[in-house]
Amino acid sequence: MLVLNSNVAVHSLVAVVSGWRARSSAMINHHADLTQTIQAIINVESNVCYKEAIHALLLIQFADKVDKFADGRSRLTNADWKKVQELSPTAKQMSTRKLRRWRESGRKLKLWPPSILCAIAGHGAAPFFLSLHSLTGLNDKSRQRVLAALINSSEEGITSRILEVGAYIADLFLKGLDLDEFAWESPDAPCLDQASEREVLKWLRRFRIVEECCYEPERFDRQEKPENWPGRWPADPMTGEAFEQQCYYCSSVSCTCIELVRPSHMAQDRPCSPCLPETCGRDHQHLRGGNHLLHSLTIRFCERKGQGLFVMGEPGHIIFYEDDVLGELTGELVPQGTFSTDWGAEMAMDIVRHDIEPAVCVAQLWYAKAGNRLRKVNHCCQLPTARFRGAMVSGRFRILLLANRDLYEGEEVTATYQEGQPTFDCFCAQCQPNK
């Protein structure tokens, strides 16, 4: 009986995500209609694993669209296929034989959990192991036996994790959404192809995404109270308690301005602050910059830098305007000076509160183990496209990322992390010629 090879599956998942990051366009196609789906099947790109996995998911989408047209009928006549071709200019140029084959393959692949499709892509018809080729060739009885074996083995750690990650990748692709970061993409992660099972279980998972900066009181028990701190201490260093101004973007005592930069909200349904129009600050409009905010920023492969953050949207269009808020950088709050010269220093930022006189560093924001995709912003010494700025928003001090100029689709988002000569390798335009 065919079984799932965990080593092959781990390699496939990593390769599928790598292919996603290396795609030629920052834009994500939703494949909303038949023509878009067909065109995507024809144009699917990147490495073998990514191509096979996405091709399989697209065939399922194609089969679903044709089945909807067929209204429950499993067999379509030549006349029916002519009608399908009439629905799409691209389909008109294709043979009905190919369209039939696509539908047949898509319907067979749909019988399997989508998580499996991402975990077995790119490895051909290896004997005794599951592959996309072998899936479409199994009869119902064999398929049920393999599914039963997968369900039983899914209680085991590594198989369960493989199916969990594969399901997440497939689900977001089918919904036309972008992938968040995975733990194995972190700078300190080992190569999973050569890792022990224990290491694989540690790193084969989604990166911990947090919407708010995480404060753990015990971390600050021994830290001295910052100079001129207005309230009790120890306390959450981002708190707005005892501070007069509660929001930079409006004059309300209590507001929901921060909801305007949450990644969960689209432009058309983001809630507005309850503050009255006459009380809104002049910069309030910049909270509405971007079509989808954090969904307008995507992690992509960046030559020499590893990964970077890029603007996503309609090609040729301005996605963010100058001074628009691209999002809030999140992570874990740690005492000042926790990280200085080791690897963690590149994944930590001093939090300097300018709403205290004189301005004082109250903590560090550490985003190595938890945070959001803004942590992927690369350093640039000269003319960065964005900047980090601390500001009180909706009752909490936050580290915001603001556009330095109008940003178009496909542009990389960069910021200056360190003034003067950086102590780490920099590959920006100013430094690259010297490398």
TANOR-V498572 format. One line per field, one symbol per residue. psi: psi as a letter, one per 30 degrees, with the letter a starting at -180 (. if undefined). A space follows every 10 residues. Layout:
psi: ???
//
This chain:
psi: kkljjeeeee eeeeeeeeee fglfkfkkkf heleeeeeee eegkaaleee eeeeeeeeee eeeeeeeeef hfkfkkleee eeeeeffkee eeglkfeeee eeeeeeeeff flkfeeeffg kggaikkfkk leeeeffkle eeeeeeeeee eefffkeeee eeeeeeeeee eeeffgllkl llefflfgkl jffglleeee eefilkkjkk elkkkjeffg egklkkkgkf alklljfglg kgkekfkffl gleklhefff gkffklefgk klkfkleffk lfgefffgkk egbffgkkkl kjkffdllkl kkakkflkek lkgkjfakkl akkllkgekd faefefglkk jjjfgkklkk kfakjkhefk bafffgklkk ekhlflkkkk lkkhgkkljl jkkflkklkf kkjlljfkla jkglkkglee feff.
//
